[in-house]
Amino acid sequence: MKPKNKTKIHIIMKKEIIILAASILATSAVAQTEVITGVTRGKDYGVTYILPKSEIEITIQATKHVYTPGQFSKYADRYMRLSDVSSDPKTYWTLDNLQAKMTGMADRDKVYFVKLKDKTVAPLIELTKDGIVCSINMPLGSGQPTSKPETQPLKKQNKEIDPRDFLTEEILMSNSTAKMAELVAKDIYNIRESRNALLRGEAENLPKDGEQLKIMLDNLNIQEQAMTEMFSGKTTEESKVFTFRVVPKEMKNDVLFRFSKKLGVVANNDLAGDPVYVTLTDLKAINIPMEDNKKKPVDGIAYNVPGKGSITIQYLNQNLYNGEIPVTQFGTVEYLAPVLFNKKSTVKVLFNPETGSLVKVDRGE
């Protein structure tokens, strides 16, 4: 027997947009039976979609510093007037940056079915690859996030320079470290004098133009830095990014991770580091009536009304981050009335795919 409802469903299709139908219904039929009543009987036509839930993504940037003492570190003060130069290698970490933002993921407990009735208009429904609703009756791609993904700047890799390439035969043939250090120090001072002469226009062979002057000064700076590091030592830096995901709930001083100046970011149960605490408080931005505690009847298009959370992240009694973020778990679910989708008009709806909240509702022709 052919079904009475002859309304056809038009679903926006593209590589990254799919409709989760049979697989989702199979996994969620028990928990959401009242939402998809009749679907398993094969009598209704419609589209299955999911609302998102919040996750807090916390990104930490930490830098590993490795200090290597110079060959002449013991003579740094005598010949170069460099004080507090250590002769011992050292490795330490610094916590440079921390950011927190809300991201969305499919909530398998919020699976809904749009049933098309006789008096409804066949909607165009756009879903993400995870089945989260993006838009209804809007152009392809209108419901997708427009913000560009954040990228980490790449550090320029400087070519390693061997200071011994700048040493004269006299220096290399020296019979003691102290004598080598003295001769290297004299060369460093000669380089500085040559640079000053170029800058003042007093050099014997002045460059012909500004570009040649720049090249000469750059070469002198490279030589000076490389040879000075034979006294002062060299510190190399390597930045690393760590990402943690937290499912929102009210929490107070939960250990997010631990940080050690010797080891960097370590697990939250590794006592080698000091704890980094996270506190999340429900700001009660959404007034949820007591009757909402009872299960609402499902009628219309479901969408999230996110609440707000205040998040604080502390390390050694200092705030690394403090802000407010939208949290769907602190909000509620509401519904667009079915009357909006009748034959007399076409309603265009745009959702935020990260929160499942309404962005705008327009009435089309």
C-alpha positions as CSV (number, residue, x, y, z in Angstrom):
1,M,0.0,0.0,0.0
2,K,1.3,3.5,-0.9
3,P,1.6,5.9,2.0
4,K,-1.0,8.7,2.1
5,N,1.6,11.4,2.6
6,K,3.1,12.0,-0.8
7,T,5.3,14.9,0.2
8,K,8.8,14.4,-1.0
9,I,11.8,15.3,1.1
10,H,14.6,17.4,-0.5
11,I,17.8,17.1,1.4
12,I,20.9,19.1,0.7
13,M,23.7,16.7,-0.2
14,K,27.4,17.2,-0.5
15,K,30.5,15.3,0.4
16,E,30.8,16.7,3.9
17,I,27.0,16.7,4.6
18,I,25.2,13.5,5.2
19,I,21.9,12.4,6.7
20,L,22.2,10.1,9.6
21,A,19.0,8.0,9.3
22,A,19.1,4.3,9.8
23,S,22.2,4.1,11.8
24,I,21.1,6.8,14.3
25,L,17.6,5.4,14.6
26,A,19.0,2.0,15.4
27,T,21.3,3.3,18.2
28,S,18.8,5.8,19.7
29,A,15.4,4.1,19.4
30,V,15.4,3.1,23.1
31,A,16.3,6.4,24.6
32,Q,14.3,8.6,22.2
33,T,11.3,6.3,21.4
34,E,8.8,9.1,21.9
35,V,10.7,11.4,19.5
36,I,10.6,9.0,16.6
37,T,7.3,7.3,17.2
38,G,6.0,5.7,14.1
39,V,9.2,5.8,12.2
40,T,10.1,2.2,12.7
41,R,6.6,1.3,11.4
42,G,7.5,2.7,8.1
43,K,4.5,5.0,8.0
44,D,6.1,8.4,8.2
45,Y,8.4,10.4,6.0
46,G,11.0,12.8,7.5
47,V,14.5,13.7,8.4
48,T,16.5,12.7,11.5
49,Y,18.9,15.3,13.0
50,I,20.9,15.8,16.1
51,L,21.5,18.8,18.5
52,P,25.0,19.5,19.7
53,K,26.3,19.6,23.3
54,S,29.1,21.7,24.5
55,E,32.7,20.8,25.2
56,I,35.3,23.2,26.5
57,E,38.5,23.1,24.5
58,I,41.5,24.4,26.4
59,T,44.7,25.1,24.5
60,I,48.0,25.6,26.3
61,Q,51.2,26.8,24.7
62,A,54.4,25.9,26.6
63,T,58.0,26.5,25.6
64,K,61.0,24.4,26.4
65,H,64.2,26.4,26.9
66,V,67.6,24.6,26.6
67,Y,70.6,26.5,27.7
68,T,74.0,25.3,26.5
69,P,77.1,27.0,28.1
70,G,79.7,28.5,25.8
71,Q,83.2,27.2,25.4
72,F,84.6,30.3,27.2
73,S,81.9,30.7,29.8
74,K,84.5,30.8,32.6
75,Y,86.1,33.9,31.0
76,A,82.9,35.7,30.2
77,D,83.3,38.3,33.0
78,R,87.0,38.7,32.5
79,Y,87.1,39.5,28.8
80,M,83.5,40.4,27.9
81,R,82.2,41.9,31.1
82,L,79.3,39.4,31.1
83,S,78.2,38.7,34.6
84,D,76.0,35.8,35.8
85,V,77.0,33.5,33.0
86,S,76.5,29.9,34.0
87,S,78.9,27.1,33.1
88,D,76.3,24.4,33.7
89,P,73.6,23.4,31.1
90,K,70.0,24.0,32.0
91,T,66.6,23.0,30.7
92,Y,63.4,24.6,31.9
93,W,59.8,25.1,30.7
94,T,57.6,28.2,30.7
95,L,53.8,28.4,30.4
96,D,53.3,31.1,27.8
97,N,49.6,31.1,26.8
98,L,46.3,29.5,27.6
99,Q,43.0,29.9,25.8
100,A,39.6,28.4,26.4
101,K,36.7,28.2,23.9
102,M,33.5,26.3,23.5
103,T,33.1,23.7,20.8
104,G,30.2,21.5,19.9
105,M,29.8,17.8,19.4
106,A,26.8,15.6,18.5
107,D,24.7,14.8,21.5
108,R,23.4,11.2,21.0
109,D,20.7,11.9,23.6
110,K,19.2,14.6,21.5
111,V,18.2,12.9,18.3
112,Y,15.0,14.2,16.6
113,F,12.9,13.4,13.7
114,V,11.1,15.9,11.5
115,K,7.9,14.3,10.4
116,L,6.3,15.8,7.3
117,K,2.6,16.1,7.5
118,D,0.0,16.7,4.8
119,K,-0.1,20.5,5.4
120,T,3.6,21.1,5.6
121,V,6.0,22.4,3.0
122,A,8.8,20.0,2.0
123,P,11.8,21.6,3.7
124,L,15.5,21.8,2.6
125,I,17.4,20.7,5.6
126,E,21.2,21.0,5.8
127,L,23.2,18.9,8.3
128,T,26.8,18.7,9.2
129,K,28.8,15.5,8.6
130,D,27.8,14.5,12.2
131,G,24.1,15.0,11.5
132,I,23.8,18.3,13.4
133,V,21.2,20.6,12.0
134,C,22.6,23.8,10.3
135,S,19.7,25.3,8.5
136,I,16.2,24.9,7.1
137,N,15.1,26.3,3.7
138,M,18.4,28.2,3.2
139,P,21.0,28.1,0.5
140,L,23.7,25.4,0.5
141,G,26.5,26.1,3.0
142,S,24.6,28.9,4.8
143,G,24.5,27.0,8.0
144,Q,28.2,26.1,8.1
145,P,30.5,28.0,10.4
146,T,32.0,31.0,8.7
147,S,34.9,31.6,11.1
148,K,38.4,30.5,9.9
149,P,40.2,27.8,11.9
150,E,42.8,29.1,14.3
151,T,46.4,28.4,13.2
152,Q,49.6,28.4,15.2
153,P,52.3,30.6,13.7
154,L,55.3,28.6,12.6
155,K,58.7,29.6,14.0
156,K,61.4,30.4,11.6
157,Q,64.1,27.8,11.7
158,N,67.4,29.7,11.8
159,K,70.4,28.0,10.3
160,E,72.9,26.8,12.9
161,I,76.1,28.8,12.7
162,D,79.4,27.4,13.8
163,P,81.4,30.2,15.5
164,R,84.6,28.3,14.7
165,D,84.1,29.3,11.0
166,F,85.0,32.8,12.0
167,L,88.1,32.1,14.0
168,T,91.5,33.0,12.6
169,E,94.4,30.6,12.3
170,E,96.1,32.3,15.2
171,I,93.1,31.7,17.5
172,L,92.8,28.0,16.4
173,M,96.5,27.4,17.0
174,S,96.5,28.8,20.5
175,N,97.9,26.5,23.1
176,S,95.4,27.3,25.9
177,T,91.7,28.0,26.4
178,A,92.5,31.2,28.2
179,K,94.5,32.5,25.2
180,M,91.8,31.5,22.7
181,A,89.2,33.3,24.8
182,E,91.4,36.5,24.9
183,L,91.9,36.5,21.1
184,V,88.2,35.8,20.4
185,A,87.2,38.7,22.6
186,K,89.6,41.0,20.7
187,D,88.0,39.9,17.4
188,I,84.6,40.7,18.8
189,Y,85.7,44.2,19.7
190,N,87.2,44.6,16.2
191,I,83.9,43.6,14.7
192,R,82.1,46.3,16.8
193,E,84.6,48.9,15.7
194,S,84.2,48.0,12.0
195,R,80.4,48.2,12.4
196,N,80.5,51.6,14.0
197,A,82.9,52.9,11.3
198,L,80.4,51.7,8.6
199,L,77.5,53.4,10.4
200,R,79.5,56.7,10.7
201,G,80.8,56.6,7.2
202,E,84.3,56.4,8.4
203,A,85.2,53.0,7.0
204,E,88.0,52.8,4.3
205,N,85.9,50.8,1.9
206,L,82.4,52.3,2.1
207,P,79.5,50.4,0.5
208,K,78.2,51.7,-2.8
209,D,74.5,51.7,-1.8
210,G,72.2,51.0,1.1
211,E,71.6,47.4,0.1
212,Q,75.3,46.6,0.2
213,L,75.6,48.4,3.5
214,K,72.8,46.2,4.9
215,I,74.5,43.0,3.7
216,M,77.8,44.1,5.3
217,L,76.1,45.0,8.6
218,D,74.1,41.7,8.7
219,N,77.3,39.7,8.2
220,L,79.1,41.6,11.0
221,N,76.1,41.0,13.3
222,I,76.0,37.3,12.6
223,Q,79.7,37.0,13.4
224,E,79.5,39.0,16.6
225,Q,76.5,37.0,17.9
226,A,78.1,33.6,17.1
227,M,81.4,34.5,18.7
228,T,79.7,36.2,21.7
229,E,77.8,33.0,22.4
230,M,81.1,31.3,22.9
231,F,81.2,33.3,26.2
232,S,77.5,33.8,27.0
233,G,76.2,30.4,25.9
234,K,73.1,29.8,23.8
235,T,69.5,29.1,24.6
236,T,67.3,27.3,22.1
237,E,63.5,27.4,22.4
238,E,60.9,24.9,21.3
239,S,57.2,25.7,21.6
240,K,54.6,23.0,22.0
241,V,50.8,23.2,22.0
242,F,48.7,20.9,24.3
243,T,44.9,20.6,24.0
244,F,42.5,19.4,26.7
245,R,38.7,18.8,26.3
246,V,36.4,19.2,29.3
247,V,32.7,18.2,29.4
248,P,31.0,21.1,31.1
249,K,29.6,20.6,34.6
250,E,29.8,22.6,37.7
251,M,33.2,22.1,39.2
252,K,35.4,23.9,41.6
253,N,39.2,23.6,41.6
254,D,39.3,20.4,39.6
255,V,42.9,19.6,38.5
256,L,43.0,20.1,34.7
257,F,46.7,19.2,34.4
258,R,50.0,19.8,36.2
259,F,52.9,21.9,35.1
260,S,56.5,21.4,36.0
261,K,59.3,23.9,35.2
262,K,61.6,20.9,34.6
263,L,59.2,18.6,32.7
264,G,56.6,21.0,31.2
265,V,52.9,19.9,31.0
266,V,52.3,16.6,32.8
267,A,49.2,14.5,33.6
268,N,46.8,15.7,36.4
269,N,47.9,12.8,38.6
270,D,51.7,13.3,38.1
271,L,52.9,14.9,41.4
272,A,56.1,16.1,39.7
273,G,54.2,19.2,38.6
274,D,52.1,21.9,40.3
275,P,48.3,21.6,39.7
276,V,46.5,23.9,37.3
277,Y,42.9,24.2,38.6
278,V,39.7,24.8,36.6
279,T,36.5,26.1,38.1
280,L,33.2,26.2,36.1
281,T,30.1,27.9,37.5
282,D,26.6,27.9,36.0
283,L,25.5,31.5,35.8
284,K,21.8,30.5,35.7
285,A,21.4,32.8,32.7
286,I,18.4,30.7,31.6
287,N,15.3,30.7,33.9
288,I,14.1,27.2,33.6
289,P,10.6,26.8,35.2
290,M,10.0,23.9,37.6
291,E,7.6,22.3,35.2
292,D,10.4,22.0,32.6
293,N,11.9,19.4,34.8
294,K,9.2,17.1,33.5
295,K,9.7,15.8,30.0
296,K,8.3,18.2,27.4
297,P,6.1,16.9,24.6
298,V,8.1,16.9,21.4
299,D,6.3,19.2,18.9
300,G,8.0,21.2,16.2
301,I,11.7,21.8,15.3
302,A,13.9,21.4,18.4
303,Y,16.7,23.8,19.1
304,N,19.0,24.5,22.0
305,V,18.8,27.6,24.3
306,P,22.4,27.6,25.8
307,G,23.1,28.8,29.3
308,K,26.2,30.6,30.4
309,G,29.2,29.4,32.4
310,S,31.9,31.3,34.1
311,I,35.3,29.6,33.8
312,T,38.4,30.3,35.7
313,I,41.8,28.6,35.3
314,Q,44.4,29.1,38.0
315,Y,48.1,28.2,38.4
316,L,50.1,29.0,41.6
317,N,47.2,31.3,42.8
318,Q,47.3,33.3,39.6
319,N,44.5,33.5,37.0
320,L,45.6,32.2,33.6
321,Y,42.1,32.5,32.2
322,N,38.9,34.0,33.3
323,G,35.8,34.4,31.1
324,E,32.3,33.4,30.2
325,I,31.2,30.9,27.6
326,P,27.9,29.5,26.3
327,V,27.1,26.0,27.6
328,T,24.3,24.0,26.2
329,Q,24.3,21.7,29.3
330,F,23.3,24.7,31.4
331,G,20.4,25.6,29.1
332,T,17.2,24.0,27.8
333,V,15.6,22.7,24.6
334,E,12.8,24.7,22.9
335,Y,10.7,24.1,19.8
336,L,9.7,26.1,16.7
337,A,5.9,25.7,16.2
338,P,4.9,23.4,13.4
339,V,2.5,26.2,12.1
340,L,5.6,28.0,10.9
341,F,6.1,25.4,8.3
342,N,2.8,25.3,6.5
343,K,1.9,25.7,2.9
344,K,1.2,29.4,3.1
345,S,4.8,30.4,3.7
346,T,8.3,29.2,3.7
347,V,10.2,29.9,6.9
348,K,14.0,30.1,6.7
349,V,15.9,29.1,9.8
350,L,19.6,29.3,10.6
351,F,21.2,27.4,13.5
352,N,24.6,27.7,15.1
353,P,26.0,24.2,14.5
354,E,28.3,24.5,17.6
355,T,25.6,25.3,20.1
356,G,22.4,24.3,18.3
357,S,20.9,27.7,19.1
358,L,18.8,29.8,16.7
359,V,20.8,32.4,14.8
360,K,17.9,33.9,12.8
361,V,14.4,33.0,11.5
362,D,13.1,34.7,8.3
363,R,9.8,34.3,6.5
364,G,10.3,33.8,2.8
365,E,7.9,34.1,-0.1
